[in-house]
Amino acid sequence: MLKIKEKIHESGLKATPQRIAIYAAMQRLGHASADMVVEELNNVFPSLTIATIYNVLESFVEKGLLVRRYSSNNKMYFDVNTYDHIHFYDVESNTHRDYSDPELIRLVNEYLGSKDIPGFKVSSVDIQLIGQMA
């Protein structure tokens, strides 16, 4: 709990009990939508609304504690792992799974870093492989 509290505080946010609980839920879930966090915390914080949880998740994104993950079911998912990694996205279950391949990430970054794309500046690379889990 102390590590979560310190991490939130170091990001510049106040480490309220609700924020601590939401970040702890994200650590347990890994990749989650606001609905999933509501379900995870319903017994602990039954008065937390989906809007409040979504706002807290967005504030975590702004402070670099979470990363947004896009999906084909029009839901916003959040990822607690902010380091460079690849995602497998299952379109049937709408789930994300982390995959580590530093060489692929390096190759893609090097390739795009050497390209001059007219009218566009690459700020980051997000690799997501879309399919069905076997």
N, C-alpha and C positions, 0 to 999 in steps of 0.2 A: 504494500500500500504506500509506503514511504517513497519508493522509487517513482510511482505514478504521480504522487503529489509533487515531488521535486520536478519531474519532467514537465508537468503542466505549468508549474510556477516559473521554471526556466524559460518557457515559451512566451512568458509575459502575461499569461492569464491567471486569474485568481483560482486557486485549487479548491473549489466548492465541493461539498459532498456529492452533488449531482454530477459535476464534471468528472470527479474521480471515479464514480460508479460507471459512467458512460465510457470512459477510457478503459477501465478494467473489463467491461463487457466487450469492447472492441478487441482487446487482447485475447479474450477467450474465443471470440468468434472469428477473428482474422479478417474476413471480408464480410461486410454486413450492410444491409439497408437500415434506414431509421426504423422501419417496422420491426425488423429483427431485433434491434436494440430495445425497443419498447417491450417486446415479448420477453427478452432476456431479463429485463429489470422490473417487470410488472409486480413481482412479489416484494421487491425491496423499495421501489419508488412508484406506487400505483398512481400517484397524482401527476407524474411526468407525462406531458402530452407529446404527441408525435412532432408537433411544431417546435417545441422546446428542444427535443432531442436532435431534430434536424438542424436547428440553429447552433447547438453546441458542436455537432459534427462538422458543420461548415466553419465554425470558428477554429476548430482543430486543424482543418485543411489550411486555412489562412495562416496559421502559425507553424505549419510544417509537421504537425503531429500525425496527420492522416493524409491519404491521397485519394482522390475520387476515382472510381472505377465505373465505366459505362457498361450498359447491358442492353440486350435486345428487347427486354420486357419493359422498357421505358422507366425503369427504377434506377435511382442513383445508389450505387454501392460505395462503401468506403473501405480503404485498406489500411491496416495498422502498420504494415511494413513499408517504410518510406525509402528503403535502399533500392538500388537498381536491380530489378529482377523482371522476369517474364511471367505472363499469366496464361494459363489455359482457361478459356471460358466455355462452359458447357451450355449450349443454347437450349437444351431440353430442361435442365434443372435450374438454369440461371445461377450457376455457382462458378466461383473463381478458385483456381488452385495455383499456388506459386510454383515457379520453376526457376532454378538458378542455372544460368549459362553465361558466365562472365565473358567468354570468348565471343559469343554471338553479339552480346551487347557492345563489346569493344569494336567488333567489325562494323556493326551498323553505325555506331557513333563516328568512327573513322571515315566511313564511306560518306555519310551525310555531311561531316565536317569539311570534306574536300569539295563539296558541291556548291555551286552558286545557283540557288533557286530564285529566279526572278520574282520579285514582289513578295518574298517570304523568307523569314529568318527562323530557323529551327531553334527553339529554346530548350527542348528536351525530347527524348525518344521514349515512347511507351509501346512495348511489344506485347501484343495480345493475340494468341492463337485461338481461333474460334472453331468449335466443333462439338463432338459428343464424347464424353468419357467412355472408355471401353471397359 
